[in-house]
Structure formats: structure tokens, C-alpha cells
Amino acid sequence: MITTPTKIESELATLIIEGLNLDIDREHIDPDGPIFGEGLGLDSIDALELGMLLSSTYHVTITPGDKKNDEIFKSLRSLGQYVEQHRQA
């Protein structure tokens, strides 16, 4: 069962779909589901692109190779929480 996404999760889902040219509807993305691998099928190249999108859109910094990235990118929900905590207006 897909839970209802928060505002930031909906924004991020749209950013991921449009920025990475995914052929999926936002409503089919589970906020608690994995983003990489079995989830949306994203890979390490997508991670770099997503990091750049997050930086340009929300002014957050994602450092490639940082051990925290696995937790940050675990799901749309965890990514949304990170963006909310670290975004700059």
C-alpha cells in the first residue's frame, strides 16, 4: 500500500521523474519504497544527476561517497526529510 506523500515528497517525485526522464507516474512512487535498485531502478549515474538537481533546486549539498548517502537516498521520505533539514531559501 502506497502512503500519501508530503508536499516535499511530491515535489521530489516530480523532480526525479522530470529530471531523470523516468516513464512513471508520480502516484506510483511509494514514499517509503527504495529509490535505487528494486525501487525506481536508479543507478549511480542517476545518483550524481539527482545530487545536481537537488543542489540547483533546493541548494542542498550531497557529497559523493559520503557514508550518509545510503540513508539519505534510502527512500523518497528520507530524501524529503534531508532536504527539509538542509535546504536554503
VENTA-V874041 format. One record per residue. N is the residue number from 1. RES is the residue in one small letter. OMEGA is omega in radians with two decimals (NA if undefined). Layout:
n = <N;N>
res = <RES;RES>
omega = <OMEGA;OMEGA>
This chain:
n = <1;2;3;4;5;6;7;8;9;10;11;12;13;14;15;16;17;18;19;20;21;22;23;24;25;26;27;28;29;30;31;32;33;34;35;36;37;38;39;40;41;42;43;44;45;46;47;48;49;50;51;52;53;54;55;56;57;58;59;60;61;62;63;64;65;66;67;68;69;70;71;72;73;74;75;76;77;78;79;80;81;82;83;84;85;86;87;88;89>
res = <m;i;t;t;p;t;k;i;e;s;e;l;a;t;l;i;i;e;g;l;n;l;d;i;d;r;e;h;i;d;p;d;g;p;i;f;g;e;g;l;g;l;d;s;i;d;a;l;e;l;g;m;l;l;s;s;t;y;h;v;t;i;t;p;g;d;k;k;n;d;e;i;f;k;s;l;r;s;l;g;q;y;v;e;q;h;r;q;a>
omega = <-3.14;3.12;-3.14;-3.13;3.02;3.14;-3.12;3.11;3.08;3.10;-3.13;3.11;3.11;3.12;-3.14;-3.11;-3.09;-3.09;-3.12;3.10;3.12;3.12;-3.12;3.07;-3.14;-3.10;-3.13;3.11;3.11;-3.13;-3.13;-3.13;3.14;3.10;-3.08;3.11;-3.05;-3.13;3.14;3.11;-3.14;-3.14;-3.06;3.08;3.08;3.14;3.11;3.12;3.13;3.08;3.11;3.10;3.14;3.13;-3.10;-3.10;-3.03;-3.14;3.03;-3.14;3.03;-3.10;3.11;3.12;3.13;-3.11;3.14;-3.06;3.11;3.14;3.14;-3.07;-3.12;-3.10;3.06;3.14;-3.13;3.08;3.10;3.12;3.12;-3.13;3.13;-3.10;-3.00;-3.08;3.09;-3.09;NA>
